[in-house]
């Protein structure tokens, strides 16, 4: 690409990826009763906080994920889970061949619930042998309950089984996330009593005691199937201007309807008005002071008929921190006679917060997506030498306590949101996160966001990108932050 002989125009802007939130990073707590019938959930989620061991439910059926008390959750095994015991000796523990059973499989089926157990929030060195015990200590219901998994050869390995006596105990290492087949021999309502036990490194023993988990196999009981709709994801405290807000519509019980519409009402408005283009289960936007005190509701539709409406969710946005308006993206420029090339980000859009990561469809990676937010490139050089804007997370991501992963696990799909007539700016190629499409290295190395060829580029262009974070499932839990350096040359 030809450059003017009088000098090189280059500029740099820094963008803080302020909270790339990974799976173990304290999801919001939710207290509303809910029925979970589809999607991923860590049903038996072992936690240790304040010297106490507890069992929770990590609900990944919403984004961002929320942590629930088992008493607030009904796990539904839908009628579609019905199958029969295979005519194979290895599976005789499930009953006679051809007998009806209802099974939530070990491998995810998007039409069914996919429950598992999870110790990924437990730190190494805390527990003796870095292990804890998970036990099924009781089952109350119309049939038998069995949890088992299979190896690569299809041989079953029983984890818990109620028909031959309980309790059954499973020793689980910390940092474990696992799934199994959950089999019920009859329809109806069950109470499964799980318990976690552990010994600290100093010899102190801990137990949760029996914790009740409610499962309904088949259709919900009459009177228990009224559809309700709620909004999750709204912070009870104040957002800072520029924070990303991600709201999620939650059906209870979860059903087949997927058509939504989001509405808002500002303090100066008398009625809720529809938000244009927002018809999905998730609605994300940037918090600003102008939105302080705004209420949001979501409605679920069956055709053109609204069949459920959520309660209002209120947004509170703090005043900007004193002095924050002085923060600017300042770049190097060539002298005025030759024009300048400048890349910048709005001071209110310097922080990008990705939603809490969830398991990929294949169940082999933790993933999160979000928008880069606008990046502006202005070229006033009369010679029109063209330019290339690129980005890199050179120093990777890290938590406050020193856990890290490389910037290569973040990728992007660039886009052009606006440009001048005849400016000729084109979006850069997709930079896939490392480990998803080999040999791509994501933003660990310099990746092109956009470019303008020699003879074009004069004017102002607005750039953006869809970010994608993808890390292995053994990545340590935490809230990770990194800096994306943007360069135009």
Residue pairs with C-beta under 8 A, 6 or more apart in sequence:
1 385
1 386
1 388
1 453
1 454
2 385
2 386
2 454
3 385
4 334
4 338
4 381
4 383
4 385
6 334
6 338
7 334
7 335
7 338
8 334
8 489
9 333
9 334
9 338
9 339
9 340
9 341
9 379
9 381
9 385
9 387
9 489
10 331
10 332
10 341
10 487
10 488
10 489
11 331
11 332
11 333
11 341
11 342
11 343
11 344
11 487
11 488
11 489
12 331
12 332
12 343
12 485
12 486
12 487
12 488
13 329
13 331
13 343
13 344
13 345
13 375
13 485
13 486
14 329
14 350
14 483
14 484
14 485
14 486
15 345
15 350
15 352
15 372
15 373
15 375
15 391
15 483
15 484
15 485
15 486
16 350
16 351
16 352
16 481
16 482
16 483
16 484
17 351
17 352
17 354
17 393
17 397
17 410
17 481
17 482
17 483
17 484
18 351
18 352
18 353
18 481
19 351
19 353
19 354
19 479
19 480
19 481
20 354
20 368
20 397
20 410
20 469
20 479
20 480
20 481
20 482
21 64
21 353
21 354
21 355
21 356
21 357
21 368
21 479
21 480
22 356
22 357
22 366
22 471
22 475
22 476
22 477
22 478
22 479
22 480
23 65
23 120
23 356
23 357
23 358
23 359
23 366
23 477
24 120
24 121
24 476
24 477
24 478
25 356
25 477
25 478
25 479
26 479
27 58
27 64
27 65
27 66
27 67
27 356
28 64
28 66
28 67
28 232
28 233
28 235
29 66
29 67
29 68
30 59
30 66
30 67
30 68
30 72
30 232
31 68
31 69
31 72
32 72
32 230
32 250
32 252
33 72
33 73
33 74
33 252
34 59
34 68
34 72
34 73
34 74
34 230
34 250
34 252
35 73
35 74
35 76
35 216
35 220
35 252
35 253
35 254
36 57
36 59
36 61
36 73
36 74
36 75
36 76
36 113
36 254
37 75
37 76
37 77
37 78
37 112
37 113
37 253
37 254
37 255
38 61
38 78
38 110
38 111
38 112
38 113
38 254
39 60
39 61
39 110
39 113
39 114
39 254
40 60
40 61
40 108
40 114
40 116
40 358
40 359
40 363
41 57
41 58
41 59
41 60
41 61
41 75
41 113
41 114
41 115
41 116
42 57
42 58
42 60
42 115
42 116
42 117
42 118
42 177
43 57
43 75
43 115
43 116
43 117
43 213
44 55
44 115
44 116
44 117
44 118
44 134
44 194
44 196
44 213
45 55
45 56
45 57
45 58
45 67
45 117
45 118
45 121
46 53
46 54
46 55
46 117
46 118
46 119
46 121
46 122
46 132
46 134
46 172
46 196
47 53
47 54
47 55
47 56
47 121
47 122
48 54
48 121
48 122
48 126
48 198
48 206
52 206
53 132
53 196
53 197
53 198
53 206
53 207
53 208
54 196
54 208
55 70
55 194
55 195
55 196
55 208
55 211
56 67
56 68
56 69
56 70
57 67
57 68
57 69
57 70
57 73
58 65
58 66
58 67
58 68
58 118
59 65
59 66
59 67
59 68
59 73
60 358
60 359
61 250
61 254
62 232
62 233
62 248
62 250
63 233
63 246
63 248
63 282
63 355
63 356
63 358
64 233
64 246
64 248
64 355
64 356
65 356
65 358
66 232
66 233
70 211
70 212
70 213
70 214
71 212
73 213
73 214
74 214
74 215
74 216
74 220
74 253
75 113
75 115
75 213
75 214
75 215
75 216
76 113
76 215
76 216
76 220
76 253
76 254
77 102
77 104
77 112
77 113
77 182
77 184
77 215
77 216
77 217
77 218
78 111
78 112
78 113
78 218
79 218
79 219
80 111
80 112
81 102
81 103
81 104
81 112
81 217
82 100
82 101
82 102
83 100
83 101
83 102
83 103
84 97
84 98
84 99
84 100
84 101
85 91
85 94
85 95
85 96
85 97
85 98
85 99
85 101
86 97
87 97
87 98
88 97
90 154
90 155
90 156
91 156
93 146
93 148
93 156
93 158
93 161
94 101
94 146
94 183
94 185
95 101
95 185
99 185
101 183
101 184
101 185
102 183
102 184
102 185
102 187
102 217
102 218
103 181
103 182
103 183
103 184
104 112
104 113
104 114
104 115
104 181
104 182
105 112
105 181
106 149
106 150
106 179
106 180
106 181
107 179
107 363
108 114
108 179
108 361
108 363
110 361
114 179
115 179
115 182
116 177
116 178
116 179
116 180
117 134
117 172
117 176
117 177
117 178
118 176
118 177
118 178
119 132
119 172
119 173
119 174
119 175
119 176
119 177
120 174
120 175
120 176
120 177
120 477
121 477
122 132
122 174
122 175
123 174
124 130
124 174
124 175
125 201
126 174
126 200
126 201
127 174
127 198
127 199
127 200
127 201
128 198
128 199
128 200
128 201
128 203
130 173
130 174
131 171
131 172
131 173
131 174
131 198
132 171
132 172
132 174
132 196
132 197
132 198
133 169
133 170
133 171
133 172
133 196
133 197
133 198
134 169
134 170
134 172
134 194
134 195
134 196
135 167
135 168
135 169
135 170
135 194
135 195
135 196
135 197
136 145
136 147
136 160
136 162
136 166
136 167
136 168
136 192
136 193
136 194
137 166
137 167
137 193
137 194
137 195
137 210
138 166
138 167
138 191
138 192
138 193
138 210
139 145
139 162
139 166
139 190
139 191
139 192
139 193
140 190
140 191
140 193
141 184
141 186
141 188
141 189
141 190
141 191
141 215
142 186
142 187
142 188
142 189
142 190
143 184
143 185
143 186
143 188
143 190
143 217
144 161
144 162
144 163
144 184
144 185
144 186
145 160
145 161
145 162
145 182
145 183
145 184
145 185
145 190
145 192
146 158
146 160
146 161
146 162
146 163
146 181
146 182
146 183
147 158
147 159
147 160
147 161
147 180
147 181
147 182
147 183
148 156
148 157
148 158
148 159
148 161
148 180
148 181
148 183
149 156
149 157
149 159
149 178
149 179
149 180
149 181
150 156
150 157
150 181
151 157
159 168
159 170
159 180
160 166
160 168
160 170
161 168
167 195
169 197
172 178
175 474
175 476
177 473
179 363
184 190
184 215
184 217
186 217
187 217
187 218
188 216
188 217
188 218
189 214
189 215
189 216
189 217
189 221
190 214
190 215
190 216
190 217
191 212
191 213
191 214
191 215
192 212
192 213
192 215
193 210
193 211
193 212
193 213
194 210
194 211
194 213
195 207
195 208
195 209
195 210
195 211
196 207
196 208
197 205
197 206
197 207
197 208
198 205
198 206
198 207
199 205
199 206
200 206
216 224
219 225
220 253
225 253
227 251
227 252
227 253
227 255
227 300
227 307
227 308
228 251
228 252
228 308
229 249
229 250
229 251
229 252
229 298
229 299
229 300
229 308
229 309
229 310
230 249
230 250
230 252
230 310
230 311
231 247
231 248
231 249
231 250
231 296
231 297
231 298
231 310
231 311
231 313
232 247
232 248
232 250
233 245
233 246
233 247
233 248
234 245
234 247
234 296
234 313
234 314
234 315
235 245
235 316
237 316
238 316
238 317
238 318
239 245
239 287
239 315
239 316
239 317
239 318
240 287
240 317
240 318
240 320
240 321
241 287
241 288
241 289
241 317
241 318
241 319
241 320
241 348
242 286
242 287
242 288
242 348
242 349
242 350
242 351
243 286
243 287
243 351
243 353
244 284
244 285
244 286
244 287
244 352
244 353
244 355
244 370
245 284
245 285
245 286
245 287
245 315
246 282
246 283
246 284
246 355
247 262
247 282
247 283
247 284
247 296
247 298
247 313
248 281
248 282
249 260
249 281
249 282
249 298
249 300
249 310
251 257
251 300
251 308
257 300
257 301
257 302
257 307
258 281
259 279
259 300
259 301
259 302
259 303
260 278
260 279
260 280
260 281
260 298
260 299
260 300
260 301
261 274
261 275
261 278
261 279
261 298
261 299
261 301
261 306
262 274
262 275
262 278
262 279
262 283
262 296
262 297
262 298
263 272
263 273
263 274
263 275
263 296
263 297
263 298
263 299
264 272
264 273
264 275
264 294
264 295
264 296
265 271
265 272
265 273
265 294
265 295
266 291
266 293
266 294
267 292
267 293
267 294
272 295
272 297
275 283
283 296
283 298
284 355
284 370
284 371
285 291
286 348
286 349
286 373
287 315
287 317
288 317
288 348
289 317
289 319
289 320
291 315
291 317
292 315
292 316
292 317
293 314
293 315
293 316
294 314
294 315
295 312
295 313
295 314
295 315
296 312
296 313
296 314
296 315
297 309
297 310
297 311
297 312
297 313
298 309
298 310
299 306
299 308
299 309
299 310
300 306
300 307
300 308
300 309
301 307
320 348
324 347
325 347
327 347
327 350
328 344
328 347
329 343
329 344
329 345
329 347
329 350
331 342
331 343
331 344
333 340
333 341
333 342
334 340
334 341
334 381
338 381
338 382
338 383
339 379
339 380
339 381
339 382
339 383
340 378
340 379
340 380
340 381
341 377
341 378
341 379
341 380
341 381
341 387
341 488
341 489
342 376
342 377
342 378
342 379
342 488
343 375
343 376
343 377
343 389
343 486
343 487
343 488
344 375
344 376
344 378
345 373
345 374
345 375
345 376
345 486
346 373
346 374
346 376
349 373
349 374
352 370
352 371
352 372
352 373
352 467
352 484
353 370
354 368
354 369
354 370
354 467
354 469
355 368
355 369
355 370
356 368
357 366
357 367
357 368
357 469
357 471
358 366
358 367
358 368
359 365
359 366
359 367
359 473
360 366
360 367
360 470
363 473
364 472
364 473
365 435
365 436
365 470
365 471
365 472
365 473
366 469
366 470
366 471
366 472
366 473
366 475
367 468
367 469
367 470
367 471
368 468
368 469
369 466
369 467
369 468
369 469
370 466
370 467
371 464
371 465
371 466
371 467
372 412
372 464
372 465
372 466
372 467
373 464
374 417
374 462
374 463
374 464
375 389
375 449
375 462
375 463
375 464
375 486
376 460
376 461
376 462
376 463
377 387
377 389
377 425
377 450
377 460
377 461
377 463
377 488
378 459
378 460
378 461
379 387
379 452
379 457
379 458
379 459
379 460
380 458
381 458
382 458
384 454
384 455
384 456
384 457
384 458
385 454
385 457
386 451
386 452
386 453
386 454
386 455
386 456
386 457
387 451
387 452
387 457
387 488
387 489
388 448
388 450
388 451
388 452
388 488
388 489
389 428
389 448
389 449
389 450
389 451
389 463
389 486
389 487
389 488
390 428
390 446
390 447
390 448
390 449
390 486
390 487
390 488
391 412
391 443
391 446
391 447
391 449
391 484
391 485
391 486
391 487
392 407
392 443
392 444
392 445
392 446
392 447
392 484
392 485
392 487
393 407
393 410
393 443
393 444
393 482
393 483
393 484
393 485
394 407
394 444
394 485
395 407
395 482
395 483
396 404
396 405
396 406
396 407
396 444
396 482
397 404
397 405
397 406
397 407
397 409
397 410
397 480
397 481
397 482
398 404
398 480
398 481
398 482
399 476
399 478
399 479
399 480
399 481
400 479
401 478
403 476
403 478
403 480
404 480
405 471
405 475
405 480
406 434
406 444
407 442
407 443
407 444
407 482
408 433
408 434
408 441
408 442
408 443
408 444
408 445
409 433
409 434
409 435
409 442
409 444
409 469
409 470
409 471
410 433
410 442
410 443
410 467
410 468
410 469
410 482
410 484
411 430
411 431
411 432
411 433
411 436
411 440
411 442
411 443
411 447
411 467
411 468
411 470
412 430
412 431
412 442
412 443
412 447
412 449
412 465
412 466
412 467
412 468
413 430
413 465
413 466
413 468
414 427
414 428
414 429
414 430
414 448
414 449
414 450
414 463
414 464
414 465
415 427
415 463
415 464
415 465
415 466
416 425
416 426
416 427
416 450
416 461
416 462
416 463
416 464
417 462
417 463
417 464
418 461
418 462
419 425
419 459
419 460
419 461
419 462
420 458
420 459
420 460
420 461
421 459
422 456
423 452
423 456
423 457
423 458
423 459
423 461
424 452
424 453
424 456
424 457
425 450
425 451
425 452
425 456
425 457
425 461
425 463
426 450
426 451
426 452
427 449
427 450
427 463
428 447
428 448
428 449
428 450
428 451
429 448
431 440
431 441
431 442
431 443
431 447
432 440
432 442
432 468
433 440
433 442
433 468
433 469
433 470
434 440
434 441
434 442
434 444
434 470
435 470
435 471
435 472
436 470
443 484
446 487
449 463
449 465
449 486
450 461
450 463
452 461
